[in-house]
Amino acid sequence: MRLITLLGFVLLALGTVLVISSIGAFDSTAADRSAGIETATDENAYLGIVYDDQLVERTLELESNNADGGGGCIFYSCNEYEYDDRELVVFEDNVPEGELSTVDGEATIDDSNLTGGDELRVEYDQGIAVVRGDFRCPVDPVLLGSGEQRDPTTTATISLEASDGNATVELERDVEIDCVQE
């Protein structure tokens, strides 16, 4: 009996040593991989925003040679250059299930002197929503003929809130509106 007790203590001690000490299986791990978290680009976000081709780095440049009209002067009284129905951005649903719908949309402009016609507006005839505007650029008056377009700048702030019933996405972006003097 003494032998069995001694053998039990020896096995218990060996078991304890093995549990406490490392046996080499997975005593440490190392990896040379890194992880990064980034936000999606405007085009790829759940509430995607696509800027019109005419925009350069979120700036709409209104050049008089692309105007829809205006610029004519008679005795220093001039018609502003007109840019009608210019598309700024289109909001798109990039949720895999495609269930986003507009909750609220708004478009404001810092200098309302550069808008005319239907001004700046959010419409719902393309994508989830589209922002369009009618713009006017002032003219340097001349006695008779076409005056040169002046070059004021303003900022349009565009915001949209969309939801799929479970989550709500809010987006706000600024777009510069530049009347380009040629």
Backbone as a chain_set.jsonl record, in Angstrom:
{"seq": "MRLITLLGFVLLALGTVLVISSIGAFDSTAADRSAGIETATDENAYLGIVYDDQLVERTLELESNNADGGGGCIFYSCNEYEYDDRELVVFEDNVPEGELSTVDGEATIDDSNLTGGDELRVEYDQGIAVVRGDFRCPVDPVLLGSGEQRDPTTTATISLEASDGNATVELERDVEIDCVQE", "coords": {"N": [[0.815, -1.172, 0.0], [1.951, 1.101, 0.692], [3.657, 1.488, -1.442], [1.886, 2.012, -3.536], [0.795, 4.435, -2.693], [3.08, 6.039, -2.675], [3.712, 5.924, -5.402], [1.444, 7.239, -6.433], [1.764, 9.821, -5.386], [4.112, 10.578, -6.757], [3.268, 10.521, -9.447], [1.295, 12.502, -9.31], [2.88, 14.743, -8.705], [4.477, 14.86, -11.032], [2.472, 15.367, -12.918], [1.58, 17.891, -12.068], [3.89, 19.417, -12.496], [4.063, 19.215, -15.296], [1.692, 20.537, -16.076], [2.097, 23.11, -15.069], [4.514, 23.911, -16.251], [5.61, 24.794, -19.557], [4.736, 22.858, -22.353], [5.453, 23.162, -24.892], [3.618, 23.245, -27.027], [1.638, 25.476, -27.725], [2.87, 27.925, -26.583], [3.356, 30.574, -27.192], [2.301, 33.125, -29.518], [2.697, 34.757, -32.637], [2.214, 37.262, -35.094], [2.602, 38.633, -38.323], [0.814, 40.341, -39.458], [-1.233, 43.157, -40.116], [-4.058, 45.129, -39.208], [-6.46, 47.318, -40.548], [-8.834, 49.934, -40.252], [-11.095, 51.604, -42.2], [-13.083, 54.318, -43.439], [-15.682, 54.173, -45.84], [-15.493, 55.351, -49.234], [-17.246, 58.223, -50.571], [-18.745, 57.34, -52.781], [-19.013, 54.623, -52.3], [-20.202, 54.235, -49.853], [-22.866, 53.206, -47.562], [-25.041, 54.981, -47.861], [-24.649, 56.194, -50.674], [-22.907, 58.745, -52.495], [-22.795, 60.379, -55.467], [-20.927, 62.471, -57.372], [-21.578, 64.936, -59.836], [-20.288, 64.764, -63.182], [-19.341, 67.227, -64.009], [-18.301, 68.417, -61.809], [-15.349, 69.318, -60.143], [-13.338, 68.068, -57.804], [-15.377, 68.432, -55.793], [-16.356, 70.903, -56.609], [-18.354, 73.01, -58.488], [-17.838, 74.413, -61.482], [-18.835, 77.193, -63.137], [-18.8, 78.181, -66.28], [-18.865, 80.821, -68.608], [-18.998, 80.198, -71.343], [-20.385, 77.863, -71.331], [-22.884, 78.486, -70.528], [-26.49, 78.654, -70.245], [-27.707, 80.82, -71.209], [-27.974, 84.461, -71.296], [-25.798, 87.228, -70.316], [-25.806, 89.26, -72.161], [-25.616, 92.771, -72.876], [-27.081, 96.015, -72.86], [-26.618, 99.347, -73.056], [-25.216, 99.313, -70.575], [-26.872, 97.784, -68.997], [-27.331, 94.618, -67.994], [-27.965, 91.117, -68.62], [-27.815, 88.424, -66.376], [-25.531, 85.628, -66.546], [-26.928, 82.476, -67.174], [-27.471, 79.338, -65.674], [-29.109, 76.553, -65.875], [-30.826, 73.925, -64.194], [-28.637, 72.36, -63.22], [-26.956, 69.528, -62.238], [-25.828, 68.527, -59.106], [-25.251, 66.47, -57.116], [-25.955, 62.943, -56.762], [-27.741, 60.824, -54.707], [-27.315, 57.503, -53.691], [-28.516, 54.164, -53.065], [-26.618, 51.935, -51.454], [-26.849, 49.786, -49.814], [-26.743, 46.322, -49.237], [-29.265, 44.964, -49.323], [-30.792, 46.879, -50.512], [-32.745, 48.69, -49.429], [-32.994, 51.332, -48.574], [-34.655, 54.402, -47.922], [-35.596, 57.802, -48.445], [-35.662, 59.963, -45.686], [-35.392, 62.62, -44.964], [-34.394, 65.514, -46.734], [-32.213, 68.193, -47.633], [-31.091, 71.222, -49.098], [-29.0, 73.926, -49.038], [-27.76, 77.243, -49.669], [-25.022, 79.46, -49.382], [-24.863, 82.046, -50.544], [-27.51, 83.442, -51.799], [-27.797, 85.085, -53.969], [-26.651, 83.96, -56.142], [-28.353, 82.115, -57.133], [-31.188, 81.236, -59.136], [-34.297, 81.016, -60.935], [-35.558, 77.875, -60.259], [-33.954, 77.652, -58.086], [-31.876, 76.071, -55.59], [-32.362, 72.645, -55.026], [-33.779, 69.586, -53.703], [-34.564, 66.69, -55.34], [-36.566, 63.817, -56.226], [-36.266, 61.985, -58.355], [-34.267, 60.399, -59.312], [-31.983, 57.873, -58.408], [-31.847, 57.668, -54.835], [-32.213, 60.265, -54.159], [-31.69, 63.449, -55.73], [-29.682, 66.341, -56.143], [-30.221, 69.405, -57.531], [-29.66, 72.524, -59.243], [-30.454, 75.922, -60.154], [-28.529, 78.41, -61.402], [-27.108, 81.72, -61.286], [-24.82, 83.96, -62.649], [-23.169, 87.008, -62.115], [-22.588, 89.87, -64.305], [-19.987, 91.855, -65.715], [-20.753, 95.027, -66.661], [-21.153, 96.344, -69.998], [-21.282, 98.779, -72.665], [-22.584, 97.874, -75.038], [-23.279, 94.638, -76.149], [-21.724, 91.528, -75.192], [-21.103, 91.081, -71.808], [-18.354, 90.449, -69.522], [-18.256, 87.595, -67.445], [-18.503, 87.783, -63.94], [-16.669, 86.644, -61.014], [-17.791, 85.386, -58.515], [-17.981, 83.223, -55.601], [-19.61, 80.58, -53.885], [-20.96, 78.456, -51.275], [-22.659, 75.419, -51.312], [-24.608, 73.589, -49.122], [-25.384, 70.319, -48.583], [-27.619, 67.988, -47.371], [-28.764, 64.79, -46.323], [-31.002, 62.398, -45.06], [-31.492, 59.025, -44.633], [-33.224, 55.893, -44.331], [-33.587, 52.408, -43.508], [-35.491, 51.361, -41.96], [-34.422, 49.933, -39.855], [-31.922, 51.015, -39.378], [-30.524, 54.311, -39.497], [-29.099, 56.586, -41.751], [-27.152, 59.443, -41.974], [-26.055, 62.153, -43.919], [-23.896, 64.776, -44.804], [-22.657, 67.169, -46.959], [-20.475, 69.601, -48.44], [-20.528, 71.611, -51.326], [-18.723, 73.522, -53.55], [-19.61, 76.391, -55.417], [-18.603, 77.945, -58.22], [-18.429, 80.831, -60.094], [-16.807, 81.207, -62.992], [-14.435, 83.379, -64.215], [-13.604, 84.261, -67.466]], "CA": [[0.0, 0.0, 0.0], [2.865, 2.213, 0.73], [4.166, 1.646, -2.79], [0.828, 2.643, -4.341], [0.703, 5.824, -2.255], [4.272, 6.717, -3.186], [3.554, 6.048, -6.856], [0.403, 8.259, -6.646], [2.371, 11.145, -5.162], [5.063, 10.842, -7.849], [2.487, 10.852, -10.651], [0.669, 13.796, -9.052], [3.93, 15.76, -8.828], [4.818, 14.963, -12.458], [1.331, 16.028, -13.584], [1.607, 19.305, -11.701], [5.03, 20.022, -13.207], [3.706, 19.322, -16.713], [0.662, 21.549, -16.243], [2.676, 24.426, -14.779], [5.54, 24.263, -17.246], [5.184, 24.756, -20.944], [5.131, 21.624, -23.018], [5.911, 23.51, -26.235], [2.604, 23.226, -28.071], [1.293, 26.838, -28.092], [3.174, 28.808, -25.472], [3.293, 31.962, -27.642], [1.947, 33.291, -30.918], [3.087, 36.033, -33.225], [1.733, 37.419, -36.465], [3.139, 39.806, -39.011], [-0.286, 40.972, -40.171], [-1.845, 44.311, -39.459], [-5.45, 45.359, -39.601], [-6.817, 48.735, -40.612], [-10.25, 50.232, -40.421], [-11.258, 52.829, -42.974], [-14.441, 54.614, -43.858], [-15.873, 54.002, -47.277], [-15.554, 56.582, -50.02], [-18.62, 58.692, -50.76], [-19.427, 56.536, -53.789], [-19.203, 53.255, -51.839], [-20.855, 54.188, -48.535], [-24.243, 52.699, -47.615], [-25.753, 56.058, -48.542], [-23.631, 56.644, -51.621], [-23.084, 60.058, -53.107], [-22.066, 60.453, -56.727], [-20.824, 63.855, -57.818], [-21.731, 65.097, -61.27], [-19.025, 64.805, -63.934], [-18.897, 68.613, -64.161], [-17.668, 68.853, -60.572], [-13.943, 69.01, -59.97], [-13.052, 68.097, -56.371], [-16.552, 69.001, -55.124], [-16.549, 72.29, -57.036], [-19.034, 73.199, -59.766], [-17.315, 75.604, -62.147], [-19.784, 77.709, -64.13], [-18.064, 78.963, -67.275], [-19.836, 81.524, -69.453], [-19.18, 79.551, -72.655], [-21.308, 76.74, -71.126], [-24.127, 79.023, -69.954], [-27.721, 78.413, -70.987], [-28.169, 82.106, -71.729], [-27.566, 85.637, -70.546], [-24.529, 87.865, -70.635], [-25.972, 90.374, -73.085], [-25.741, 94.095, -72.257], [-27.501, 97.168, -73.654], [-26.441, 100.552, -72.239], [-24.729, 98.906, -69.248], [-27.865, 96.952, -68.312], [-26.954, 93.279, -68.456], [-28.621, 89.907, -68.129], [-26.85, 87.508, -65.771], [-25.353, 84.331, -67.192], [-27.858, 81.53, -66.561], [-27.118, 77.916, -65.678], [-30.338, 75.935, -65.38], [-30.96, 72.488, -63.97], [-27.313, 71.748, -63.082], [-26.958, 68.463, -61.242], [-24.657, 68.542, -58.232], [-24.988, 65.132, -56.575], [-27.007, 61.934, -56.737], [-27.625, 59.916, -53.569], [-27.657, 56.153, -54.109], [-28.666, 53.132, -52.038], [-25.6, 50.897, -51.598], [-27.091, 48.728, -48.837], [-26.92, 45.086, -50.011], [-30.671, 44.637, -49.521], [-31.397, 47.941, -51.298], [-33.985, 49.077, -48.771], [-32.975, 52.703, -48.055], [-35.579, 55.389, -48.465], [-35.312, 59.127, -47.925], [-36.431, 60.461, -44.561], [-35.359, 64.076, -45.046], [-33.327, 66.052, -47.567], [-32.175, 69.65, -47.632], [-29.969, 71.849, -49.796], [-28.969, 75.374, -48.789], [-26.633, 77.911, -50.307], [-24.594, 80.628, -48.596], [-25.146, 83.307, -51.245], [-28.682, 83.205, -52.647], [-27.71, 85.919, -55.172], [-26.156, 83.137, -57.251], [-29.377, 81.178, -57.587], [-32.316, 81.82, -59.85], [-35.228, 79.974, -61.376], [-36.006, 76.983, -59.182], [-32.916, 77.71, -57.051], [-31.232, 74.816, -55.215], [-33.464, 71.801, -54.583], [-33.638, 68.13, -53.631], [-35.631, 66.04, -56.097], [-36.592, 62.382, -55.972], [-36.516, 61.32, -59.63], [-33.07, 59.658, -59.702], [-31.39, 57.312, -57.195], [-32.715, 57.959, -53.686], [-32.491, 61.698, -54.3], [-30.711, 64.178, -56.536], [-29.674, 67.775, -55.86], [-30.023, 70.214, -58.736], [-29.792, 73.949, -58.985], [-30.431, 76.935, -61.214], [-27.566, 79.399, -60.912], [-26.929, 82.959, -62.039], [-23.533, 84.61, -62.406], [-23.245, 88.419, -62.519], [-21.846, 90.291, -65.489], [-19.4, 93.195, -65.748], [-21.521, 95.689, -67.722], [-20.547, 97.062, -71.126], [-22.263, 99.608, -73.357], [-23.358, 97.063, -75.966], [-22.628, 93.349, -76.427], [-21.646, 90.564, -74.09], [-20.202, 91.444, -70.721], [-17.609, 89.35, -68.924], [-18.824, 87.037, -66.225], [-17.738, 87.988, -62.707], [-16.253, 85.368, -60.434], [-18.09, 85.09, -57.105], [-17.996, 81.828, -55.161], [-20.462, 80.305, -52.729], [-20.97, 77.059, -50.846], [-23.946, 74.745, -51.152], [-24.57, 72.521, -48.121], [-26.359, 69.315, -48.972], [-27.754, 66.96, -46.341], [-29.813, 63.81, -46.584], [-31.18, 61.355, -44.055], [-32.192, 57.885, -45.219], [-33.399, 54.805, -43.373], [-34.167, 51.155, -43.991], [-36.388, 50.907, -40.907], [-33.619, 49.453, -38.727], [-30.808, 51.948, -39.167], [-30.65, 55.589, -40.195], [-27.826, 57.127, -42.215], [-27.198, 60.88, -42.242], [-24.903, 62.581, -44.706], [-23.856, 66.21, -45.122], [-21.489, 67.523, -47.75], [-20.418, 70.941, -49.021], [-20.088, 71.711, -52.718], [-18.435, 74.909, -53.928], [-20.157, 76.862, -56.69], [-17.709, 79.015, -58.668], [-18.603, 81.48, -61.385], [-15.436, 81.313, -63.473], [-14.217, 84.474, -65.152], [-12.757, 83.779, -68.579]], "C": [[0.865, 1.242, 0.0], [3.42, 2.509, -0.658], [3.134, 2.359, -3.68], [0.693, 4.116, -3.954], [1.889, 6.614, -2.77], [4.168, 6.937, -4.694], [2.503, 7.122, -7.2], [0.95, 9.663, -6.462], [3.347, 11.526, -6.28], [4.306, 11.246, -9.112], [1.787, 12.206, -10.507], [1.679, 14.932, -9.2], [4.33, 15.95, -10.282], [3.702, 15.675, -13.23], [1.303, 17.516, -13.308], [2.72, 20.031, -12.427], [4.686, 20.196, -14.681], [2.654, 20.407, -16.963], [1.251, 22.941, -16.061], [3.684, 24.826, -15.836], [4.964, 24.129, -18.643], [5.623, 23.441, -21.56], [5.435, 21.876, -24.49], [4.851, 23.538, -27.306], [2.276, 24.641, -28.547], [1.594, 27.764, -26.929], [3.228, 30.267, -25.898], [2.902, 31.969, -29.113], [2.411, 34.652, -31.382], [2.567, 36.063, -34.654], [2.329, 38.689, -37.052], [2.064, 40.512, -39.818], [-0.791, 42.165, -39.386], [-3.271, 44.455, -39.974], [-5.703, 46.857, -39.596], [-8.307, 48.889, -40.824], [-10.349, 51.568, -41.129], [-12.74, 53.062, -43.238], [-14.517, 54.452, -45.368], [-15.846, 55.359, -47.967], [-17.014, 56.976, -50.186], [-19.391, 57.797, -51.728], [-19.792, 55.15, -53.264], [-19.882, 53.126, -50.484], [-22.267, 53.627, -48.687], [-25.163, 53.723, -48.27], [-24.723, 56.697, -49.459], [-23.955, 58.013, -52.171], [-22.178, 60.122, -54.33], [-22.099, 61.899, -57.187], [-20.918, 63.91, -59.331], [-20.362, 65.198, -61.933], [-18.472, 66.222, -64.076], [-18.188, 69.128, -62.918], [-16.213, 68.396, -60.534], [-13.647, 69.178, -58.486], [-14.139, 68.852, -55.596], [-16.742, 70.483, -55.433], [-17.223, 72.293, -58.396], [-18.538, 74.507, -60.355], [-18.269, 76.004, -63.263], [-19.031, 78.645, -65.063], [-19.056, 79.554, -68.269], [-20.028, 80.86, -70.816], [-20.062, 78.303, -72.556], [-22.645, 77.194, -70.549], [-25.312, 78.694, -70.856], [-28.289, 79.701, -71.574], [-27.611, 83.237, -70.903], [-26.248, 86.207, -71.031], [-24.644, 89.077, -71.537], [-26.211, 91.687, -72.356], [-26.214, 95.116, -73.291], [-27.448, 98.365, -72.719], [-26.159, 100.207, -70.773], [-25.78, 98.171, -68.4], [-27.705, 95.537, -68.86], [-27.824, 92.185, -67.853], [-27.542, 88.982, -67.558], [-26.714, 86.249, -66.625], [-26.196, 83.318, -66.424], [-27.37, 80.097, -66.743], [-28.285, 77.186, -65.043], [-30.193, 74.427, -65.239], [-29.607, 71.772, -63.917], [-27.348, 70.746, -61.933], [-25.673, 68.536, -60.422], [-24.302, 67.138, -57.765], [-26.22, 64.246, -56.71], [-26.729, 61.04, -55.534], [-28.102, 58.544, -54.011], [-27.711, 55.204, -52.924], [-27.643, 52.034, -52.309], [-25.724, 49.817, -50.531], [-27.352, 47.447, -49.625], [-28.381, 44.715, -50.279], [-31.403, 45.698, -50.339], [-32.693, 48.47, -50.735], [-34.002, 50.514, -48.259], [-34.041, 53.561, -48.72], [-35.309, 56.712, -47.761], [-36.251, 59.48, -46.779], [-36.526, 61.983, -44.656], [-34.185, 64.498, -45.925], [-33.39, 67.563, -47.593], [-30.933, 70.122, -48.386], [-30.068, 73.349, -49.568], [-27.722, 75.95, -49.448], [-26.31, 79.176, -49.527], [-25.009, 81.952, -49.233], [-26.301, 83.08, -52.217], [-28.693, 84.105, -53.884], [-27.224, 85.122, -56.372], [-27.162, 82.095, -57.706], [-30.487, 81.936, -58.295], [-33.248, 80.695, -60.254], [-35.752, 79.177, -60.21], [-34.982, 76.857, -58.062], [-32.267, 76.352, -56.827], [-32.295, 73.918, -54.589], [-33.064, 70.329, -54.528], [-34.837, 67.539, -54.351], [-35.499, 64.527, -55.945], [-36.875, 61.584, -57.246], [-35.324, 60.496, -60.116], [-32.392, 59.159, -58.429], [-32.37, 57.446, -56.044], [-33.154, 59.407, -53.773], [-31.394, 62.305, -55.154], [-30.82, 65.655, -56.172], [-29.325, 68.503, -57.149], [-30.168, 71.678, -58.361], [-29.827, 74.76, -60.261], [-29.578, 78.071, -60.674], [-27.482, 80.595, -61.855], [-25.584, 83.558, -61.648], [-23.597, 86.037, -62.928], [-22.29, 88.739, -63.661], [-21.238, 91.669, -65.252], [-20.05, 93.931, -66.921], [-20.634, 96.365, -68.768], [-21.66, 97.847, -71.82], [-23.175, 98.75, -74.231], [-22.594, 95.774, -76.238], [-22.671, 92.436, -75.221], [-20.64, 91.023, -73.05], [-19.478, 90.215, -70.192], [-18.278, 88.899, -67.636], [-17.914, 87.359, -65.042], [-17.472, 86.637, -62.056], [-16.549, 85.193, -58.942], [-18.122, 83.577, -56.853], [-18.943, 81.707, -53.976], [-20.397, 78.824, -52.404], [-22.402, 76.566, -50.718], [-23.748, 73.63, -50.124], [-25.732, 71.582, -48.399], [-26.418, 68.27, -47.863], [-28.924, 66.049, -46.689], [-29.814, 62.798, -45.452], [-31.998, 60.254, -44.707], [-32.23, 56.753, -44.203], [-33.92, 53.566, -44.085], [-35.138, 50.57, -42.972], [-35.643, 50.425, -39.67], [-32.508, 50.435, -38.375], [-31.05, 53.2, -39.989], [-29.253, 56.101, -40.538], [-28.031, 58.605, -42.518], [-25.918, 61.284, -42.948], [-25.012, 64.064, -44.968], [-22.552, 66.492, -45.847], [-21.61, 68.958, -48.24], [-19.916, 70.832, -50.449], [-19.881, 73.192, -53.013], [-19.048, 75.205, -55.282], [-19.313, 78.066, -57.093], [-18.165, 79.537, -60.032], [-17.188, 81.796, -61.874], [-15.347, 82.454, -64.483], [-13.252, 84.001, -66.223], [-11.995, 84.904, -69.203]], "O": [[0.547, 2.268, -0.602], [3.629, 3.672, -1.005], [3.496, 3.217, -4.485], [0.493, 4.96, -4.828], [1.728, 7.736, -3.25], [4.498, 8.012, -5.196], [2.676, 7.844, -8.182], [0.662, 10.572, -7.241], [3.391, 12.684, -6.696], [4.677, 12.217, -9.772], [1.697, 12.967, -11.47], [1.355, 15.976, -9.766], [4.505, 17.084, -10.727], [3.979, 16.498, -14.102], [1.035, 18.315, -14.205], [2.52, 21.14, -12.921], [4.993, 21.239, -15.258], [2.728, 21.118, -17.964], [0.932, 23.854, -16.823], [3.698, 25.977, -16.271], [3.967, 23.443, -18.868], [6.735, 22.969, -21.325], [5.648, 20.935, -25.254], [5.185, 23.846, -28.45], [2.609, 24.983, -29.682], [0.675, 28.336, -26.342], [3.151, 31.143, -25.035], [3.118, 31.007, -29.85], [2.501, 35.59, -30.59], [2.489, 35.037, -35.331], [2.53, 39.683, -36.355], [2.382, 41.218, -40.775], [-0.775, 42.177, -38.155], [-3.621, 43.956, -41.043], [-5.206, 47.574, -38.728], [-8.95, 48.076, -41.488], [-9.75, 52.552, -40.697], [-13.541, 52.128, -43.256], [-13.516, 54.584, -46.072], [-16.142, 56.386, -47.356], [-17.913, 56.163, -49.967], [-20.573, 57.528, -51.51], [-20.769, 54.557, -53.721], [-20.113, 52.012, -50.015], [-22.805, 53.574, -49.793], [-25.971, 53.376, -49.132], [-24.014, 57.625, -49.068], [-25.118, 58.393, -52.298], [-20.963, 59.944, -54.239], [-23.169, 62.48, -57.37], [-20.4, 63.035, -60.027], [-19.399, 65.66, -61.323], [-17.266, 66.4, -64.246], [-17.538, 70.173, -62.969], [-15.893, 67.25, -60.848], [-13.696, 70.291, -57.962], [-13.852, 69.785, -54.845], [-17.24, 71.232, -54.593], [-16.743, 71.668, -59.342], [-18.782, 75.58, -59.804], [-18.483, 75.251, -64.213], [-18.671, 79.76, -64.686], [-19.976, 78.871, -68.718], [-21.113, 80.948, -71.391], [-20.449, 77.742, -73.58], [-23.45, 76.364, -70.127], [-25.162, 78.485, -72.059], [-29.245, 79.667, -72.349], [-26.876, 83.022, -69.939], [-25.663, 85.743, -72.01], [-23.691, 89.844, -71.67], [-26.915, 91.727, -71.347], [-25.797, 95.082, -74.449], [-28.148, 98.4, -71.708], [-26.786, 100.745, -69.86], [-25.574, 97.967, -67.204], [-27.92, 95.293, -70.048], [-28.341, 92.308, -66.743], [-26.494, 88.78, -68.171], [-27.642, 85.854, -67.331], [-26.19, 83.294, -65.193], [-26.919, 79.704, -67.819], [-28.44, 77.193, -63.822], [-29.539, 73.757, -66.039], [-29.448, 70.701, -64.502], [-27.722, 71.077, -60.807], [-24.574, 68.598, -60.972], [-23.187, 66.667, -57.99], [-27.355, 64.72, -56.765], [-25.611, 60.555, -55.362], [-29.159, 58.419, -54.629], [-27.041, 55.41, -51.912], [-27.776, 51.286, -53.277], [-24.806, 49.015, -50.357], [-28.112, 47.476, -50.593], [-28.698, 44.204, -51.353], [-32.512, 45.454, -50.813], [-33.649, 48.682, -51.48], [-34.945, 50.892, -47.564], [-34.29, 53.455, -49.921], [-34.85, 56.736, -46.619], [-37.467, 59.321, -46.88], [-37.593, 62.564, -44.456], [-33.109, 63.904, -45.862], [-34.471, 68.152, -47.579], [-29.872, 69.502, -48.319], [-31.089, 73.968, -49.868], [-26.763, 75.236, -49.742], [-27.21, 79.879, -49.067], [-25.454, 82.868, -48.541], [-26.097, 82.586, -53.326], [-29.524, 83.906, -54.77], [-27.372, 85.57, -57.509], [-26.857, 81.278, -58.575], [-30.689, 83.13, -58.07], [-32.993, 79.534, -59.935], [-36.327, 79.735, -59.275], [-35.146, 76.02, -57.174], [-32.123, 75.569, -57.765], [-33.049, 74.362, -53.723], [-32.139, 69.891, -55.212], [-35.983, 67.843, -54.02], [-34.437, 64.023, -55.578], [-37.636, 60.617, -57.218], [-35.364, 59.949, -61.219], [-32.235, 59.918, -57.474], [-33.582, 57.352, -56.241], [-34.308, 59.741, -53.5], [-30.307, 61.743, -55.283], [-31.914, 66.161, -55.922], [-28.291, 68.258, -57.769], [-30.716, 72.024, -57.315], [-29.309, 74.352, -61.3], [-29.869, 78.628, -59.616], [-27.749, 80.491, -63.052], [-25.252, 83.651, -60.466], [-24.029, 86.262, -64.059], [-21.34, 88.009, -63.944], [-21.876, 92.545, -64.668], [-19.91, 93.499, -68.065], [-19.55, 96.873, -68.48], [-22.842, 97.6, -71.583], [-24.398, 98.881, -74.172], [-21.398, 95.808, -76.526], [-23.534, 92.556, -74.352], [-19.485, 91.314, -73.362], [-19.925, 89.085, -70.385], [-18.79, 89.701, -66.855], [-16.695, 87.222, -65.137], [-17.989, 85.611, -62.499], [-15.638, 84.88, -58.175], [-18.27, 82.776, -57.776], [-19.06, 82.626, -53.165], [-19.844, 78.034, -53.17], [-23.246, 77.213, -50.097], [-22.826, 72.824, -50.246], [-26.894, 71.988, -48.444], [-25.388, 67.728, -47.461], [-29.926, 66.474, -47.264], [-28.763, 62.395, -44.955], [-33.065, 60.509, -45.265], [-31.373, 56.666, -43.323], [-34.593, 53.65, -45.113], [-35.56, 49.421, -43.099], [-36.17, 50.498, -38.559], [-32.202, 50.649, -37.202], [-31.695, 53.159, -41.037], [-28.342, 56.051, -39.711], [-28.966, 58.978, -43.227], [-24.832, 60.811, -42.612], [-26.082, 64.564, -45.313], [-21.477, 66.097, -45.395], [-22.714, 69.467, -48.43], [-19.001, 70.064, -50.746], [-20.759, 74.015, -52.755], [-19.011, 74.371, -56.187], [-19.302, 79.084, -56.401], [-18.271, 78.779, -60.996], [-16.462, 82.563, -61.24], [-16.082, 82.49, -65.47], [-12.213, 83.412, -65.925], [-11.237, 84.687, -70.148]]}, "num_chains": 1, "name": "protein.A"}
